[in-house]
Amino acid sequence: MELKTFRGGIHPPYQKEATANRATVEISLPAEVVIPMQQHVGAPDSPTVSVGDRVEAGQKIGTSEAFISAPVHASVSGTVKAIEDRPDFTGALVQSVVITPDPGQPSKWTDKRDTSNLSADQIRDIAKEAGLVGLGGAAFPTYVKLSPPEGKPIDTVIINGCECEPFLTCDHRLMLERTDDLIAGLKLMMKAVGAQRGYIGVEANKMDAADTLTAKLAGEAGIDVSILEVKYPEGAEKMLIDAITGRRVPPGKLPSEVGVLVQNVGTAVALQDAASTGKPVIDRVITVTGPGIKEPKNMLVKVGTSIEHLIEQCGGFAGTPGKVIMGGPMTGWAQKDLTAAVVKGTSGVVVFDSASVDVEEEQRCVGCDKCLDACPMFLMPNFIVKYAKVGKWEMADKFGVNDCFECGCCSYVCPSGISHIAYVRKAKAELTAAEKK
């Protein structure tokens, strides 16, 4: 069987063995949940509750009138303890609603309704009201993606089941444990945008998921499972489109330019949940793993749960912790404050012990061009870094810094230990700040 793929990329050790075969488990309630008002791309929300208010799980507690935004909901029933700035996973202080959960939580969203007769407009409205965003980490509001620009018809929807980040297995478990809901969510997305073709892209190291999906789709017209090479970043939006359809999204353009919509496995499942039961995005499956964790697990976690609580639920640290990353090791964010909360886009927490962390001093670029060969976006990361180092942000922009989706391939292959992504993020932040002036 010929496996589909794209040009460029890397083959890091995938390190998924610790959790790939571990079924998802629920964890205990934390002492408090911290719901940031900004956990999506777009305008931040404003709180719609006050300190002392009683809230119910699923109640909307933050909203915005901006088109690109997504409401947030209470993930637990309880009492609003505070509305204050709390550190998020990036280290920034973000206005957050802090809730003390009730000891007992109500059982809700158990009754399912038929979704087959929903219109495209109804599906988009459901995604919006549920606060649904890209759960693979991008956190772009889903209802916006389900509303393609005028004159840009979508004929293909692709579900990203690659999960190419090392260590993470939450999407793998969803494909196995919630196969029917994943397929139903894909069908809702296809209906919302009027697409005739659907694909679920799965890397070849998850053949149990690919076989399960293929069996469920037997006799289904217009939906196929595509088996892809095990390579990073196979699941990146533009790489996945290229691998499955052969279409290439032009620089600076969106997938709608080539008639494609890409969504994550978790996003499809969450859309089906919202459409069939009315459940908003208040929890998600994440992987907590790594050599610095005693008991790696896949867990169903309430939005707003602290990293600290997750680690406790996995038996604590194994040895002396060296680095804690929210997300995967390639694209995630190193954490200084373990009170930072799980948000909608959190796919995992990876913990390295001190023996696993290389503290390597950055050296001068040797001009080897390995970063150019690895870059799946055909960029020149060496020049982006060169200009970012001296604060020439406009030159970094000319070399396509905003086309970089921060996959980390360049940093991974760099013999000089240059953290390209740190420079990319700095350049993007400076360019954004300049635009606002």
SESE-701980 format. One record per residue (C-alpha): x, y, z. Coordinates in Angstrom, 2 decimals, padded with zeros to 5 digits. Layout:
N
[[X, Y, Z]],
...
% end
This chain:
437
[[000.00, 000.00, 000.00]],
[[001.41, 003.37, -001.01]],
[[001.15, 005.85, 001.85]],
[[000.21, 009.45, 001.13]],
[[002.42, 012.30, 002.33]],
[[003.94, 015.72, 001.54]],
[[007.39, 017.15, 000.82]],
[[009.63, 017.97, 003.79]],
[[008.98, 017.17, 007.43]],
[[010.86, 015.05, 009.94]],
[[010.69, 011.69, 011.73]],
[[011.07, 012.26, 015.47]],
[[010.63, 009.35, 017.92]],
[[006.88, 009.13, 018.41]],
[[006.85, 007.90, 022.02]],
[[003.15, 006.96, 022.04]],
[[003.46, 003.48, 023.55]],
[[002.74, 004.58, 027.14]],
[[-000.85, 005.66, 026.40]],
[[-001.89, 004.42, 022.92]],
[[-003.66, 001.39, 024.42]],
[[-004.97, 003.09, 027.55]],
[[-008.71, 003.75, 027.50]],
[[-009.90, 007.23, 028.44]],
[[-010.74, 007.66, 032.12]],
[[-012.58, 010.39, 034.03]],
[[-010.79, 012.17, 036.86]],
[[-011.88, 013.75, 040.12]],
[[-013.09, 017.34, 040.30]],
[[-010.46, 019.96, 041.13]],
[[-010.96, 022.35, 044.03]],
[[-011.59, 025.13, 041.52]],
[[-011.82, 025.62, 037.78]],
[[-010.38, 028.68, 036.04]],
[[-012.18, 029.58, 032.80]],
[[-010.17, 032.08, 030.72]],
[[-012.18, 034.54, 028.65]],
[[-009.63, 034.18, 025.83]],
[[-009.14, 030.57, 024.76]],
[[-009.79, 030.96, 021.05]],
[[-008.51, 032.88, 018.05]],
[[-010.31, 036.21, 017.81]],
[[-011.82, 038.73, 020.22]],
[[-011.80, 037.86, 023.94]],
[[-015.08, 037.35, 025.74]],
[[-016.51, 039.51, 028.50]],
[[-017.88, 037.80, 031.62]],
[[-021.67, 037.60, 031.87]],
[[-021.64, 036.54, 035.54]],
[[-020.56, 038.19, 038.80]],
[[-018.68, 037.08, 041.88]],
[[-021.02, 035.10, 044.14]],
[[-023.32, 033.95, 041.31]],
[[-024.48, 030.37, 041.23]],
[[-023.80, 028.77, 037.82]],
[[-024.80, 025.49, 036.21]],
[[-022.54, 023.27, 034.13]],
[[-022.96, 024.32, 030.50]],
[[-024.17, 027.83, 031.34]],
[[-022.73, 030.57, 029.16]],
[[-020.46, 032.75, 031.31]],
[[-018.58, 034.77, 028.69]],
[[-019.45, 036.14, 025.27]],
[[-018.45, 038.65, 022.59]],
[[-020.27, 040.43, 019.78]],
[[-017.27, 040.04, 017.44]],
[[-017.68, 037.74, 014.43]],
[[-014.44, 035.85, 015.15]],
[[-014.92, 034.74, 018.71]],
[[-016.51, 031.91, 020.68]],
[[-018.52, 031.96, 023.90]],
[[-017.26, 030.15, 027.00]],
[[-019.31, 028.09, 029.41]],
[[-019.09, 026.94, 033.00]],
[[-017.53, 023.50, 032.98]],
[[-019.00, 022.67, 036.40]],
[[-021.96, 023.59, 038.54]],
[[-020.86, 025.75, 041.45]],
[[-020.26, 029.29, 042.69]],
[[-018.26, 032.07, 041.06]],
[[-015.39, 032.63, 043.47]],
[[-013.57, 035.38, 041.58]],
[[-013.26, 037.21, 038.28]],
[[-009.62, 038.16, 037.93]],
[[-006.51, 037.89, 035.81]],
[[-004.90, 034.46, 035.95]],
[[-001.87, 033.13, 034.00]],
[[-002.74, 031.05, 030.96]],
[[-000.61, 028.44, 029.21]],
[[001.37, 031.14, 027.33]],
[[002.30, 032.86, 030.58]],
[[000.09, 035.86, 029.83]],
[[-002.41, 037.15, 032.39]],
[[-005.93, 036.62, 031.07]],
[[-009.24, 037.66, 032.61]],
[[-010.78, 034.48, 034.00]],
[[-013.89, 033.31, 035.83]],
[[-012.94, 031.15, 038.83]],
[[-015.59, 028.68, 039.97]],
[[-015.73, 026.53, 043.12]],
[[-017.49, 023.28, 042.05]],
[[-020.36, 021.77, 044.01]],
[[-019.44, 018.43, 045.62]],
[[-022.02, 016.65, 043.47]],
[[-022.37, 017.40, 039.78]],
[[-025.64, 016.87, 037.88]],
[[-025.92, 014.24, 035.18]],
[[-026.74, 016.07, 031.95]],
[[-026.65, 015.62, 028.18]],
[[-027.51, 011.92, 028.31]],
[[-030.50, 012.04, 025.95]],
[[-029.66, 012.12, 022.24]],
[[-031.78, 013.58, 019.48]],
[[-031.74, 012.89, 015.76]],
[[-029.48, 015.27, 013.85]],
[[-030.20, 014.11, 010.31]],
[[-032.73, 016.86, 009.56]],
[[-030.63, 019.80, 010.71]],
[[-030.07, 022.50, 008.10]],
[[-026.66, 024.02, 007.32]],
[[-027.63, 027.21, 009.17]],
[[-028.74, 025.23, 012.20]],
[[-025.45, 023.31, 012.30]],
[[-023.47, 026.56, 012.20]],
[[-025.63, 028.06, 014.95]],
[[-025.13, 024.97, 017.10]],
[[-021.34, 025.18, 016.67]],
[[-021.43, 028.87, 017.61]],
[[-023.61, 028.48, 020.70]],
[[-021.54, 025.53, 021.90]],
[[-018.37, 027.64, 021.82]],
[[-016.80, 025.09, 019.50]],
[[-013.26, 025.80, 018.32]],
[[-010.53, 023.74, 016.72]],
[[-009.68, 021.25, 019.46]],
[[-006.42, 020.19, 017.82]],
[[-004.78, 023.29, 019.28]],
[[-005.48, 026.01, 016.71]],
[[-008.67, 027.04, 018.58]],
[[-010.17, 028.88, 015.59]],
[[-013.95, 029.27, 016.00]],
[[-015.60, 026.37, 014.17]],
[[-018.72, 028.19, 013.05]],
[[-016.50, 030.66, 011.15]],
[[-014.78, 027.78, 009.34]],
[[-018.22, 026.36, 008.57]],
[[-019.10, 029.69, 006.90]],
[[-016.80, 029.78, 003.85]],
[[-016.31, 033.10, 002.02]],
[[-018.68, 033.98, -000.79]],
[[-017.45, 032.49, -004.05]],
[[-015.24, 029.90, -002.31]],
[[-017.33, 026.70, -002.39]],
[[-016.12, 023.76, -000.28]],
[[-016.33, 020.36, -001.96]],
[[-014.17, 018.36, 000.48]],
[[-014.01, 018.02, 004.27]],
[[-010.96, 016.34, 005.83]],
[[-010.84, 015.12, 009.41]],
[[-007.31, 015.19, 010.79]],
[[-006.77, 011.89, 012.59]],
[[-003.00, 011.89, 012.12]],
[[-002.04, 013.04, 015.62]],
[[001.55, 013.34, 014.44]],
[[002.82, 015.11, 017.60]],
[[005.02, 012.77, 019.65]],
[[003.56, 011.39, 022.91]],
[[-000.08, 012.43, 022.34]],
[[-002.79, 009.76, 021.86]],
[[-006.08, 011.48, 022.76]],
[[-007.32, 011.61, 019.14]],
[[-006.30, 007.98, 018.63]],
[[-008.49, 007.02, 021.59]],
[[-011.42, 009.10, 020.30]],
[[-011.23, 007.35, 016.92]],
[[-011.46, 003.98, 018.69]],
[[-013.88, 004.85, 021.49]],
[[-016.25, 007.27, 019.74]],
[[-016.13, 006.10, 016.14]],
[[-019.83, 006.62, 015.42]],
[[-019.85, 010.15, 016.85]],
[[-016.76, 011.06, 014.82]],
[[-018.41, 009.94, 011.59]],
[[-021.65, 011.72, 012.52]],
[[-019.71, 014.91, 013.23]],
[[-017.98, 014.68, 009.85]],
[[-021.36, 014.33, 008.12]],
[[-022.64, 017.43, 009.93]],
[[-019.63, 019.40, 008.74]],
[[-020.09, 018.20, 005.17]],
[[-023.73, 019.25, 005.29]],
[[-022.89, 022.65, 006.77]],
[[-020.56, 023.55, 003.89]],
[[-022.26, 021.56, 001.11]],
[[-019.28, 019.23, 000.56]],
[[-019.68, 016.04, -001.46]],
[[-016.48, 014.33, -000.30]],
[[-015.21, 013.49, 003.15]],
[[-011.90, 011.97, 004.25]],
[[-010.50, 010.87, 007.56]],
[[-006.70, 011.01, 007.42]],
[[-004.98, 008.48, 009.70]],
[[-001.26, 007.80, 010.00]],
[[-000.11, 004.23, 009.40]],
[[000.90, 003.76, 013.05]],
[[-002.79, 003.80, 014.03]],
[[-004.08, 001.00, 011.84]],
[[-006.45, -000.20, 014.56]],
[[-008.25, 003.16, 014.29]],
[[-008.09, 003.12, 010.47]],
[[-009.54, -000.41, 010.36]],
[[-012.31, 000.47, 012.83]],
[[-013.29, 003.53, 010.82]],
[[-013.13, 001.65, 007.50]],
[[-015.44, -001.06, 008.86]],
[[-017.95, 001.53, 010.11]],
[[-017.88, 003.35, 006.77]],
[[-018.55, 000.23, 004.68]],
[[-021.31, 001.12, 002.23]],
[[-021.08, 004.85, 002.97]],
[[-020.87, 006.87, -000.24]],
[[-018.53, 009.84, -000.39]],
[[-016.46, 009.21, 002.77]],
[[-013.11, 007.41, 002.81]],
[[-010.23, 006.71, 005.17]],
[[-006.84, 007.86, 003.83]],
[[-003.75, 006.13, 005.25]],
[[-000.78, 008.47, 005.53]],
[[002.93, 008.07, 006.10]],
[[004.09, 008.35, 009.70]],
[[005.81, 011.71, 009.49]],
[[005.70, 015.02, 011.28]],
[[003.82, 017.37, 010.67]],
[[001.55, 015.13, 008.56]],
[[-001.52, 016.46, 010.36]],
[[-000.85, 020.13, 009.67]],
[[-003.74, 021.59, 007.69]],
[[-001.93, 022.46, 004.46]],
[[000.22, 019.32, 004.53]],
[[-002.84, 017.12, 004.99]],
[[-004.65, 018.76, 002.08]],
[[-001.62, 018.25, -000.15]],
[[-001.19, 014.61, 000.88]],
[[-004.83, 013.58, 000.50]],
[[-006.08, 015.69, -002.41]],
[[-002.92, 016.86, -004.18]],
[[-004.15, 020.46, -003.88]],
[[-001.74, 023.10, -002.60]],
[[-002.97, 026.08, -000.62]],
[[-001.17, 029.23, -001.88]],
[[000.99, 031.17, 000.61]],
[[-001.07, 033.51, 002.73]],
[[-004.34, 031.83, 001.72]],
[[-006.81, 029.61, 003.56]],
[[-007.87, 026.04, 002.66]],
[[-011.16, 027.44, 001.30]],
[[-009.05, 028.77, -001.59]],
[[-008.77, 025.18, -002.85]],
[[-012.25, 024.07, -001.78]],
[[-011.27, 022.18, 001.38]],
[[-012.21, 022.35, 005.06]],
[[-010.00, 020.61, 007.65]],
[[-011.12, 019.82, 011.18]],
[[-009.71, 017.84, 014.09]],
[[-011.11, 014.52, 015.37]],
[[-012.07, 016.06, 018.71]],
[[-013.85, 018.95, 016.98]],
[[-016.00, 016.56, 014.95]],
[[-016.96, 014.58, 018.06]],
[[-017.75, 017.76, 019.99]],
[[-019.97, 019.03, 017.15]],
[[-021.95, 015.81, 017.24]],
[[-022.27, 016.13, 021.03]],
[[-023.55, 019.69, 020.71]],
[[-026.00, 018.80, 017.92]],
[[-027.35, 015.62, 019.50]],
[[-027.43, 016.57, 023.19]],
[[-026.92, 020.34, 023.38]],
[[-023.65, 019.94, 025.29]],
[[-021.24, 022.88, 024.85]],
[[-017.45, 022.54, 024.98]],
[[-016.88, 022.13, 028.72]],
[[-014.55, 019.13, 028.73]],
[[-012.21, 017.28, 026.42]],
[[-009.96, 014.23, 026.21]],
[[-006.27, 014.95, 026.79]],
[[-003.12, 012.87, 027.20]],
[[-000.87, 013.33, 030.22]],
[[002.37, 011.47, 029.67]],
[[006.15, 011.60, 029.38]],
[[009.14, 010.14, 031.23]],
[[008.46, 012.50, 034.14]],
[[004.97, 011.13, 034.90]],
[[004.35, 008.10, 037.13]],
[[001.09, 006.92, 035.55]],
[[000.53, 008.20, 031.98]],
[[-003.16, 008.41, 031.06]],
[[-005.74, 009.57, 028.55]],
[[-008.30, 011.52, 030.56]],
[[-011.63, 013.29, 030.14]],
[[-010.93, 016.67, 031.74]],
[[-013.08, 019.68, 032.61]],
[[-012.01, 022.92, 030.91]],
[[-010.40, 025.05, 033.61]],
[[-008.63, 022.20, 035.42]],
[[-005.07, 023.08, 036.44]],
[[-002.01, 021.24, 035.16]],
[[-001.14, 020.65, 038.81]],
[[-004.35, 018.66, 039.34]],
[[-003.76, 016.59, 036.20]],
[[-000.30, 015.60, 037.40]],
[[-001.72, 014.61, 040.78]],
[[-004.30, 012.42, 039.03]],
[[-001.44, 010.60, 037.30]],
[[000.36, 009.75, 040.51]],
[[002.63, 012.79, 040.50]],
[[006.07, 013.30, 039.05]],
[[008.43, 010.43, 038.34]],
[[011.77, 011.72, 039.55]],
[[012.80, 015.36, 039.42]],
[[010.77, 017.28, 036.81]],
[[012.86, 018.97, 034.13]],
[[010.22, 020.48, 031.85]],
[[006.42, 020.52, 031.69]],
[[004.85, 021.24, 028.30]],
[[001.20, 022.00, 027.59]],
[[000.52, 020.41, 024.22]],
[[003.01, 018.27, 022.35]],
[[006.79, 018.63, 022.54]],
[[007.00, 020.07, 019.01]],
[[004.39, 022.83, 019.19]],
[[003.53, 023.06, 022.87]],
[[004.37, 025.71, 025.46]],
[[006.79, 025.15, 028.33]],
[[005.09, 025.89, 031.64]],
[[006.48, 027.89, 034.56]],
[[003.22, 028.02, 036.51]],
[[001.40, 024.71, 036.99]],
[[-001.78, 026.52, 038.05]],
[[-002.35, 027.30, 034.35]],
[[-005.63, 025.78, 033.24]],
[[-006.65, 023.36, 030.53]],
[[-008.42, 025.26, 027.74]],
[[-010.44, 024.03, 024.79]],
[[-007.37, 023.62, 022.59]],
[[-005.30, 021.68, 025.14]],
[[-004.46, 018.27, 023.67]],
[[-002.08, 017.10, 026.34]],
[[000.54, 017.68, 028.99]],
[[003.99, 016.16, 028.50]],
[[006.39, 015.98, 031.44]],
[[010.13, 015.36, 031.06]],
[[012.31, 014.47, 034.01]],
[[015.55, 016.35, 034.51]],
[[017.58, 013.56, 032.92]],
[[015.56, 013.87, 029.69]],
[[016.08, 017.60, 029.22]],
[[019.06, 018.80, 027.22]],
[[020.12, 022.28, 028.26]],
[[021.95, 023.31, 025.11]],
[[023.32, 026.78, 024.60]],
[[022.37, 028.32, 021.27]],
[[025.26, 028.49, 018.82]],
[[025.86, 030.56, 015.70]],
[[024.08, 029.40, 012.52]],
[[026.48, 027.29, 010.45]],
[[024.58, 027.72, 007.19]],
[[023.82, 024.00, 006.77]],
[[020.32, 024.69, 005.32]],
[[018.81, 021.70, 007.18]],
[[015.97, 023.95, 008.31]],
[[015.13, 024.76, 004.68]],
[[014.98, 021.07, 003.75]],
[[012.74, 020.23, 006.71]],
[[010.31, 023.15, 006.39]],
[[007.00, 021.84, 005.02]],
[[005.96, 025.40, 004.08]],
[[009.00, 026.00, 001.80]],
[[010.11, 028.93, 003.99]],
[[013.63, 030.07, 004.89]],
[[013.68, 029.80, 008.69]],
[[017.35, 030.84, 008.85]],
[[016.56, 034.25, 007.36]],
[[013.49, 034.71, 009.57]],
[[015.70, 034.13, 012.62]],
[[018.44, 036.38, 011.24]],
[[016.11, 039.36, 010.97]],
[[014.17, 038.62, 014.15]],
[[017.41, 038.63, 016.13]],
[[018.12, 042.24, 015.12]],
[[014.52, 043.44, 015.35]],
[[013.94, 043.85, 011.60]],
[[010.35, 042.60, 011.83]],
[[009.35, 043.87, 008.38]],
[[012.08, 041.71, 006.82]],
[[010.94, 038.68, 008.82]],
[[007.49, 039.39, 007.39]],
[[008.88, 039.48, 003.84]],
[[010.42, 036.06, 004.41]],
[[006.99, 034.67, 005.33]],
[[007.03, 034.56, 009.13]],
[[003.22, 034.74, 009.19]],
[[003.01, 031.69, 006.92]],
[[004.89, 029.69, 009.55]],
[[002.53, 027.55, 011.63]],
[[005.22, 026.85, 014.24]],
[[005.59, 023.11, 013.65]],
[[009.13, 023.15, 015.04]],
[[010.79, 021.07, 012.30]],
[[013.49, 023.72, 011.87]],
[[014.40, 023.74, 015.56]],
[[014.42, 019.94, 015.68]],
[[017.00, 019.55, 012.90]],
[[019.18, 022.55, 013.78]],
[[022.72, 021.45, 014.79]],
[[023.28, 024.84, 016.44]],
[[020.40, 024.44, 018.87]],
[[018.62, 027.56, 017.59]],
[[015.05, 027.87, 018.86]],
[[013.57, 029.11, 015.61]],
[[010.02, 029.01, 016.98]],
[[010.84, 031.41, 019.81]],
[[012.06, 033.95, 017.24]],
[[009.02, 033.32, 015.01]],
[[006.63, 033.92, 017.91]],
[[008.47, 037.10, 018.88]],
[[008.36, 038.41, 015.30]],
[[004.65, 037.65, 014.97]],
[[003.90, 039.41, 018.26]],
[[005.87, 042.51, 017.20]],
[[004.17, 042.64, 013.81]],
[[000.74, 042.30, 015.42]],
[[001.54, 045.04, 017.92]],
[[002.69, 047.33, 015.08]],
[[-000.57, 046.76, 013.20]],
[[-002.59, 047.86, 016.24]],
[[-000.77, 051.18, 016.55]],
% end
